[in-house]
């Protein structure tokens, strides 16, 4: 799961690489529009749907991994 998440983050945010330390606070490219694109791609990749509270709470790799672990 970790590699899939990192791949989605890298592709959606247009980064050369992504690490588990990635967050909205340390990535200028992670704006509100790309956040929505990220959510859509994660839902598609993992076959899940996020509720609004989960979407607003996913601000870093660890948040995304935690929410996906709960859903899968």
C-alpha positions as CSV (number, residue, x, y, z in Angstrom):
1,X,0.0,0.0,0.0
2,X,2.8,2.4,0.9
3,X,4.3,2.3,-2.6
4,X,0.9,2.8,-4.3
5,X,0.2,5.9,-2.1
6,X,3.6,7.3,-2.8
7,X,3.1,6.7,-6.6
8,X,-0.2,8.5,-6.6
9,X,1.2,11.4,-4.6
10,X,4.1,11.7,-7.0
11,X,2.0,11.6,-10.1
12,X,-0.8,13.9,-8.9
13,X,1.5,16.5,-7.4
14,X,3.9,16.4,-10.3
15,X,7.0,15.5,-8.2
16,X,10.1,13.6,-9.2
17,X,9.9,11.6,-6.0
18,X,7.7,11.3,-2.9
19,X,8.6,10.1,0.6
20,X,6.6,9.3,3.7
21,X,7.6,12.7,5.1
22,X,5.4,14.5,2.4
23,X,2.7,16.8,3.7
24,X,0.7,19.8,2.7
25,X,3.0,21.9,4.9
26,X,6.2,20.9,3.2
27,X,5.0,20.7,-0.4
28,X,4.1,23.9,-2.2
29,X,2.4,22.0,-5.1
30,X,-0.1,20.4,-2.7
31,X,-2.8,23.0,-3.0
32,X,-6.6,22.6,-2.6
33,X,-7.2,21.7,-6.3
34,X,-4.5,19.1,-6.3
35,X,-5.8,17.8,-3.0
36,X,-9.1,17.1,-4.7
37,X,-7.3,15.4,-7.6
38,X,-5.4,13.3,-5.1
39,X,-8.6,12.2,-3.4
40,X,-10.1,11.1,-6.7
41,X,-7.0,9.2,-7.7
42,X,-6.8,7.5,-4.3
43,X,-10.4,6.5,-4.5
44,X,-9.9,5.1,-8.0
45,X,-6.7,3.3,-7.2
46,X,-7.9,1.7,-4.0
47,X,-11.6,1.3,-4.8
48,X,-12.9,3.2,-1.8
49,X,-14.9,6.4,-1.1
50,X,-13.8,8.9,1.5
51,X,-16.3,11.0,3.5
52,X,-15.8,14.7,3.9
53,X,-14.1,14.4,7.4
54,X,-11.6,12.0,6.0
55,X,-10.9,14.1,3.0
56,X,-10.2,17.2,5.1
57,X,-8.1,15.2,7.5
58,X,-5.7,13.8,4.9
59,X,-2.9,16.3,5.1
60,X,0.2,14.1,4.9
61,X,1.3,10.6,3.8
62,X,0.6,9.1,7.3
63,X,-2.9,10.5,7.4
64,X,-3.7,8.9,4.0
65,X,-2.2,5.6,5.0
66,X,-4.1,5.6,8.2
67,X,-7.5,6.3,6.5
68,X,-6.9,3.7,3.8
69,X,-5.9,1.1,6.3
70,X,-9.2,1.6,8.1
71,X,-11.1,1.3,4.9
72,X,-9.4,-1.8,3.5
